[in-house]
Amino acid sequence: MRYDLRDRTILITGAARGIGAALARCAAARGARVALVGLEPALLRQLAAELDGHWYEADVTDQSALDDAVTSTVERYGGIDVVVANAGIANLGTVALGPVDALARTIEVNLTGVVRTVSAALPQVLAARGHVLIVSSAAAFGAMPGMAAYCASKAGAEQFGNVLRLENRRHGLTVGTAHPIWIDTDLVRDLRDDLASFRQAQRRLPWPLNTVVGVERCAEELLRGIERRRRKVYVPRSIGLVQALRPIAQSRLADAVISRFGGTTMVAQMEDEVRLLGRSFGRTSVEGGGS
């Protein structure tokens, strides 16, 4: 049965821009009440005013801030029916290049941030017999040079969602994980703009891994997944083939294919480019979320 979002409350992290902001607009258009959580108060305030929603500034690695965001949302709307753990970042460069703090920050936001977000909102969503959507990535299914922390964190987020689903089925809670490929957000544009090596690698990836999807289309697919309480959402849907073929995607054959476009030359070029940039994250990325 379709899960009608009209007059239901949906809390979204990483909501100031990108997928989170687009999803908030789509949900509000369906009649949902939106609670926006993120780190850019000016953008959050503007979006909340546009959607007649609620906003709260919080870092998803700060449990007390997330708890306060949930409390503030409940005070405004009386409860939470859906939580979308969307906040995500991607550091630039390889493990050898580091710095380790950038690698750790990516994992803290993308994985620990999911754990903290879900834990903060779970009592409310359980009481509503609602839905949790964890925004993982197609990166959970394979490996790409320069994305070690990102791939690891997104694979961990998927498994966290899988276990959460099994633990709470008896309570009527449904849990989905979303797996977008390259979505046209600031995060992906930062990678493309900053790194010629990334642009070259992306062009050489086989279909469907080279697909770029508009943020509005991604938001519509995620919302459709929530409305149908799907356990998996693929954006585009052809990414489901990659998960089905995961043993191949993680095989020696896949290593050989990836090495053709992401071998030692490309990795060395990437490291040189990141050194020249002198920073560990994209120009417009926020180091607390903003997929």
C-alpha positions as CSV (number, residue, x, y, z in Angstrom):
1,M,0.0,0.0,0.0
2,R,1.1,3.6,-0.7
3,Y,2.3,5.4,2.4
4,D,0.6,8.7,2.1
5,L,2.9,11.5,3.2
6,R,0.1,14.2,3.5
7,D,0.2,15.7,7.0
8,R,3.1,13.4,8.0
9,T,6.4,14.8,9.4
10,I,9.6,14.0,7.6
11,L,13.0,14.9,9.1
12,I,15.8,15.2,6.6
13,T,19.5,15.7,7.4
14,G,21.9,17.4,5.0
15,A,18.8,19.4,4.0
16,A,20.4,22.8,3.1
17,R,21.3,21.8,-0.4
18,G,21.6,19.0,-2.9
19,I,19.5,15.8,-2.5
20,G,18.2,16.9,0.9
21,A,16.8,20.2,-0.3
22,A,15.3,18.7,-3.4
23,L,13.7,15.9,-1.4
24,A,12.3,18.4,1.1
25,R,10.6,20.3,-1.8
26,C,9.2,17.1,-3.3
27,A,7.9,16.0,0.1
28,A,6.3,19.4,0.8
29,A,4.6,19.3,-2.6
30,R,3.0,16.0,-1.5
31,G,1.6,17.7,1.6
32,A,4.3,16.5,4.1
33,R,5.5,18.7,7.0
34,V,9.3,19.0,6.6
35,A,12.0,19.4,9.3
36,L,15.3,20.5,7.9
37,V,18.6,19.7,9.6
38,G,22.0,20.8,8.5
39,L,24.9,23.2,9.0
40,E,24.1,26.2,6.8
41,P,21.5,28.3,8.7
42,A,21.0,30.9,6.0
43,L,20.1,28.2,3.4
44,L,18.0,26.2,5.9
45,R,16.1,29.3,7.0
46,Q,15.4,30.3,3.4
47,L,14.2,26.8,2.5
48,A,12.1,26.5,5.6
49,A,10.4,29.8,4.8
50,E,9.7,28.6,1.2
51,L,8.2,25.3,2.4
52,D,6.6,26.6,5.6
53,G,8.8,24.1,7.3
54,H,11.0,23.8,10.4
55,W,14.7,24.0,10.5
56,Y,17.5,23.3,13.1
57,E,21.2,23.7,12.7
58,A,23.0,20.5,13.8
59,D,26.1,18.6,12.9
60,V,25.2,14.9,12.4
61,T,28.3,13.9,14.4
62,D,27.0,15.8,17.5
63,Q,24.5,13.7,19.3
64,S,23.3,16.4,21.6
65,A,22.6,18.7,18.7
66,L,20.7,15.9,16.9
67,D,18.7,15.2,20.0
68,D,17.8,18.9,20.3
69,A,16.8,18.9,16.6
70,V,14.4,16.0,17.2
71,T,13.0,17.6,20.3
72,S,12.5,20.9,18.5
73,T,10.7,19.1,15.6
74,V,8.4,17.2,18.0
75,E,7.6,20.4,19.8
76,R,6.6,22.0,16.4
77,Y,4.8,19.0,14.8
78,G,3.9,16.6,17.6
79,G,6.0,13.7,16.3
80,I,8.2,12.3,13.4
81,D,6.9,9.8,10.9
82,V,9.9,9.5,8.5
83,V,13.6,10.2,9.0
84,V,16.0,10.5,6.1
85,A,19.6,10.2,7.0
86,N,21.1,12.0,4.0
87,A,24.0,14.1,5.2
88,G,27.2,13.1,3.4
89,I,30.6,14.3,2.3
90,A,33.6,13.0,0.3
91,N,37.2,13.8,1.0
92,L,39.7,14.4,-1.8
93,G,42.6,12.1,-2.5
94,T,44.0,8.7,-1.6
95,V,44.7,7.0,1.7
96,A,48.4,7.4,1.3
97,L,48.0,11.2,0.6
98,G,45.7,11.7,3.6
99,P,45.4,13.5,5.9
100,V,43.9,11.0,8.2
101,D,41.5,13.5,9.8
102,A,39.8,14.0,6.4
103,L,39.4,10.3,5.9
104,A,38.0,9.9,9.5
105,R,35.7,12.9,9.0
106,T,34.1,11.4,5.9
107,I,33.4,8.2,7.8
108,E,32.2,10.1,10.9
109,V,29.6,12.0,8.8
110,N,28.6,9.3,6.4
111,L,28.4,6.4,8.8
112,T,28.5,7.6,12.4
113,G,26.2,10.4,11.4
114,V,23.7,7.9,10.1
115,V,23.9,6.0,13.4
116,R,23.4,9.1,15.4
117,T,20.6,10.5,13.3
118,V,18.6,7.3,13.4
119,S,19.2,6.8,17.1
120,A,18.0,10.3,17.9
121,A,14.8,10.0,15.8
122,L,14.0,6.2,16.3
123,P,11.7,6.4,19.3
124,Q,9.5,8.9,17.5
125,V,9.5,6.9,14.2
126,L,8.8,3.7,16.0
127,A,5.8,5.2,17.8
128,A,4.5,6.3,14.4
129,R,5.2,2.9,12.8
130,G,6.9,5.0,10.2
131,H,9.8,4.7,7.8
132,V,13.6,5.3,7.9
133,L,15.5,6.0,4.7
134,I,19.3,5.8,4.8
135,V,21.0,7.4,1.8
136,S,23.9,5.1,1.0
137,S,25.4,5.1,-2.6
138,A,26.2,2.9,-5.5
139,A,29.7,3.2,-4.1
140,A,28.6,0.6,-1.5
141,F,28.8,-2.0,-4.2
142,G,32.4,-1.5,-5.5
143,A,35.6,0.4,-5.2
144,M,37.1,3.4,-6.9
145,P,40.6,4.9,-6.3
146,G,40.5,8.1,-4.3
147,M,37.2,7.2,-2.6
148,A,38.3,4.7,0.1
149,A,36.6,6.4,3.1
150,Y,33.5,7.3,1.0
151,C,33.0,3.7,-0.3
152,A,33.7,2.2,3.1
153,S,31.2,4.5,4.9
154,K,28.5,4.0,2.3
155,A,28.8,0.2,2.5
156,G,28.6,0.5,6.3
157,A,25.5,2.7,6.1
158,E,23.8,0.1,3.9
159,Q,24.5,-2.7,6.4
160,F,23.4,-0.6,9.3
161,G,20.1,-0.2,7.5
162,N,19.8,-3.9,6.7
163,V,20.2,-4.8,10.3
164,L,17.9,-2.0,11.5
165,R,15.2,-3.4,9.2
166,L,15.5,-6.9,10.7
167,E,15.5,-5.7,14.2
168,N,12.4,-3.6,13.9
169,R,10.0,-5.4,11.6
170,R,8.0,-6.7,14.5
171,H,7.3,-3.0,15.5
172,G,5.9,-2.1,12.1
173,L,8.9,0.0,11.2
174,T,10.1,-0.1,7.6
175,V,13.7,0.7,6.6
176,G,15.1,1.5,3.2
177,T,18.6,2.2,1.8
178,A,19.0,4.4,-1.2
179,H,21.8,3.9,-3.7
180,P,22.3,6.8,-6.1
181,I,25.1,7.0,-8.6
182,W,26.5,10.3,-9.7
183,I,23.9,13.0,-8.8
184,D,24.3,16.5,-10.1
185,T,24.9,18.1,-6.7
186,D,27.6,20.4,-5.3
187,L,29.5,17.5,-3.9
188,V,29.8,15.8,-7.3
189,R,30.4,19.1,-9.1
190,D,33.2,19.9,-6.7
191,L,34.9,16.6,-7.6
192,R,34.5,17.3,-11.3
193,D,35.7,20.9,-11.1
194,D,38.7,20.2,-8.8
195,L,40.0,17.0,-10.4
196,A,40.7,16.4,-14.1
197,S,41.6,12.8,-13.1
198,F,38.1,12.3,-11.7
199,R,36.4,13.6,-14.9
200,Q,38.5,11.2,-17.0
201,A,37.7,8.3,-14.7
202,Q,34.0,9.0,-14.7
203,R,33.8,9.2,-18.5
204,R,35.6,5.8,-18.8
205,L,33.4,4.0,-16.4
206,P,31.1,1.3,-18.0
207,W,27.3,1.8,-18.1
208,P,25.5,2.3,-15.8
209,L,28.3,3.5,-13.5
210,N,29.0,6.5,-15.7
211,T,25.4,7.8,-15.5
212,V,24.8,11.4,-14.1
213,V,21.3,12.0,-12.8
214,G,19.6,15.4,-12.0
215,V,19.0,16.1,-8.4
216,E,15.2,16.6,-8.9
217,R,14.9,13.2,-10.5
218,C,16.9,11.6,-7.7
219,A,14.6,13.3,-5.1
220,E,11.5,11.9,-6.9
221,E,12.9,8.4,-6.8
222,L,13.7,8.6,-3.1
223,L,10.3,9.9,-2.3
224,R,8.7,7.2,-4.4
225,G,10.7,4.7,-2.3
226,I,9.4,6.2,0.9
227,E,5.8,6.2,-0.3
228,R,6.1,2.5,-1.2
229,R,8.2,1.7,1.9
230,R,10.8,0.1,-0.3
231,R,13.8,-1.7,1.2
232,K,16.1,-0.6,-1.7
233,V,16.0,2.5,-3.9
234,Y,18.3,2.7,-6.9
235,V,19.0,5.9,-8.8
236,P,18.9,5.3,-11.7
237,R,17.0,2.0,-11.3
238,S,19.7,0.3,-13.5
239,I,22.0,0.5,-10.5
240,G,20.1,-2.5,-9.1
241,L,22.0,-4.6,-11.7
242,V,25.3,-3.5,-10.0
243,Q,24.1,-4.8,-6.6
244,A,22.9,-8.0,-8.2
245,L,26.3,-8.5,-9.7
246,R,28.2,-7.4,-6.6
247,P,30.4,-10.6,-6.5
248,I,31.6,-9.6,-10.0
249,A,32.0,-5.9,-9.0
250,Q,34.3,-7.0,-6.2
251,S,36.2,-9.6,-8.1
252,R,39.7,-9.7,-9.7
253,L,38.0,-9.0,-13.1
254,A,36.5,-5.8,-11.7
255,D,40.0,-4.8,-10.3
256,A,41.4,-5.3,-13.8
257,V,38.7,-3.2,-15.4
258,I,39.0,-0.4,-12.9
259,S,42.7,-0.4,-13.2
260,R,42.4,0.3,-16.9
261,F,40.9,3.8,-16.2
262,G,42.0,4.2,-12.6
263,G,45.5,2.7,-12.6
264,T,48.8,4.1,-11.3
265,T,48.9,7.0,-13.8
266,M,45.4,8.3,-12.8
267,V,46.1,7.8,-9.1
268,A,49.4,9.7,-9.3
269,Q,47.7,12.5,-11.3
270,M,44.9,12.7,-8.6
271,E,47.4,13.0,-5.8
272,D,49.3,15.7,-7.7
273,E,46.0,17.6,-8.2
274,V,45.0,17.3,-4.6
275,R,48.4,18.5,-3.4
276,L,48.1,21.6,-5.7
277,L,44.6,22.3,-4.3
278,G,45.9,22.3,-0.8
279,R,42.6,21.2,0.7
280,S,40.8,17.9,1.6
281,F,37.2,18.7,0.6
282,G,35.5,20.4,-2.3
283,R,35.2,24.1,-2.7
284,T,31.5,24.4,-1.8
285,S,31.1,21.2,0.3
286,V,30.3,21.6,3.9
287,E,32.3,19.3,6.2
288,G,29.1,18.3,8.1
289,G,26.8,17.1,5.4
290,G,25.3,18.2,2.1
291,S,24.9,15.3,-0.3
